[in-house]
Amino acid sequence: MTSKERSELKGLAMKLEPIFNIGKSSLTPELTQAVAEALEKRELIKLGVLKNCIDDPNELAQVLAERTKSEVVQVIGKKIVLYKKNMKKAAAKKKEADKKNTDKKNTDKKKTVK
């Protein structure tokens, strides 16, 4: 991830509220699975680490990123931001863009034919 991409994601993450809180039981398999599912749906998520969690937020972020195959955007205090590019969404966007370009080319050809 480039610094420009990271900066853009940080800006988007500022508006997000944490959707999960990591508490006393730290990282459970259920939490890891829920985070993975959320990343598939949203691509960018924010998590909070509660005061009663004894683990370091930086370490938690690295472990979660490794387990969910995502990237750590930032860790500030007790807030963690993770990003995982959704390949299905990216493919759909590319297909849509290709269709728009094809439609535009077809309309340009019609204009020149007339």
Number of C-alpha atoms within 10 A of each C-alpha: 8 7 9 9 11 16 13 12 17 16 11 12 20 10 9 13 12 15 11 16 17 21 15 13 11 16 15 10 10 9 16 16 14 14 22 19 13 16 21 19 13 12 17 23 22 23 21 20 22 16 11 11 16 12 17 11 21 17 11 17 22 16 15 22 21 12 14 19 14 20 19 21 24 19 19 10 11 16 19 25 23 25 23 21 15 14 11 10 13 11 11 11 12 12 12 12 12 12 12 12 12 12 12 12 12 11 12 11 11 10 9 7 7 5
